[in-house]
Amino acid sequence: MESLGPPHNEGRPTSVTARCAPPITHAGLRSRWPWLRCHALGLPIVRLRIDLAYDGTDFHGWAVQPGLRTVQGELSAALSLALRVPYVGITCAGRTDTGVHARGQVVHVDVDADALQRAAGRSRDLPPEALVRRLNGIIASDIRVRRVVEAPDGFDARFSALWRRYAYRIADNAETVDPLTRRHVLAWPRALDLDAMNEASALLVGRHEFASFCKQREGATTIRTLLDLHWTRDDHGLVVGAVRADAFCHSMVRSLVGCLMTIGEGRRPAAWAGEMLHAASRDPAVVVINAHGLTLEEVAYPADEELRRRAEETRRRRSVDG
């Protein structure tokens, strides 16, 4: 979820801060366009929050990979074109794997205030609002930018987040399998017992070492706080697993779902989920389920005045844990 940019600065500005001083009320224009306050004070960088959605089917995940189409790569290229700058570093709330979708992805970017204003052209809208239309006119239709706003002071898309919420959708009988939803709903040939899956899910909620459900990355912690995990059927009869945590490690959600589906099929008892958790190492019996049923639905943040403190706490905790 880190910015991908030149190794020496990870895409962050090196000579100026992204934060503005308190509002200047001298001119109505500056009070309406806060990034012009930065420019007037010699601070020409503004941090933007961008909310977006995407169909992950044709992407090789979020993060830029040479020669492959990725969400970050497409968005960064569109921003560069819209702002007429050579590169825009992006930090996201949650790096999705290949084939995973998002309705509620959040990113932040640090951009030049003058470039942002120029990109608006003759539009009567505020530059961030004009940028929404500009970006959606550049990128392909499987990514949609929903909102661009100036980020509050201290905002970090990754470290300020309180939690991320994903949903996994399954059609577990012939009547609910719909060819029109095949790109984001897993068609499964056997019925699932949601009571057993919920019983097992309860064993996983809380702050734990989730190494059994994560692909290890060197130097990265696998300690996470799972806030909620439960299973329901929606109005169309689809099985929907909702999972919410402070953060997720690589392949964690899909491994949890694979484990719980094994229990839902009756091939393992509910207690097996707890046994796998406490084993603290990966077991081949825990399947990493297909990516396309998974969607990042929402990222939550604290009140504006708490954003900086939350980011500092998250960085400190990750440092201690990992």
Phi, psi and omega in degrees: 000005179280158175298143176252113183199197179305137186304329186286340182221004179051031175084358181271153180295142183254337187253346181222162176269152179275358183264143177263156173284172178305155186305141171264125184260009183300323182230138179300326180299317182290328177288333179275326180246088187301331181293337175290335174297318179301314183297318181297332180266009181079021179241083192276013181252134177237141176264128179250142168261129178240125174257131183215164177228153177203152171269113187280001188306313187260018178247147173270055178083187180282305194288143179304133174224132183305128176078002182240150179277120180229161181294314180298319180297317180294316182292319179296318179296320179294319178296318179299318180291315182295321183267352180058050176232157185289334185200141173230116177282144185231134172244127183248162179286325182209120180279111182275147180282172176306127177088351180275142184258172176212135168255334188231038177291143178231135177226162167232150178224147175252117187232160177288129183298322179294318179297321179297317180292319180296324182297336179288340179057230181266009181299142177276352178282160173298148183309318177298322179293320177296327181294328178303309180294322180298313182294316181292340174278347182260312186281160179292163188287351177275005167233133175230126173276123184264330184200143170228125178221159172292128182289143175296159179303131178088359184288133173225119186303325182273302191276340178278348185294139174277318179198162173241143178237127177245158171230138175242128186246134184225134169258108188253017170209160188300329183290337183259355178284120183237119180302334182284345179246012188298340182280345180225010175231129179281125174272122185238135189280351184236144180291146182249140178268103185289332177297315178295321180293323178289324176299316179291322182300322181300333180287343185261346183287139180124184179271117185217168167274113184259031182301331180294340185242014183231147169276119187294139172238134184304128177081359183257137177282151175243018173277124181220159175251107178274112187276328184199140175206112180208164186234136178219174169248134180276185184295341180264002180087004178286144172280127181235119175261122178254126182227132184225133181209164177297326177193166179232143174270175189300124177067013184297311184297314182294329176288319176300315180297317179300318178298313184288330175292324175301319177290319180297333177279350180087009181277345176217152176283164181301326182298339181299328179299316178295322178297317179295319180301312185283347175293332176058027174206152185291141179238131180302340180289340177271109184275136170277107188289163182308144185285328195290346177278356188257135179224131171283113188266324189199147172233130183252145180230155177285179175300154186310318184289349180258356187298312183295317180297319179298316180298318180294318179297317181296315178299317181295317180294318179298325180293319180290316182293323189239000000 
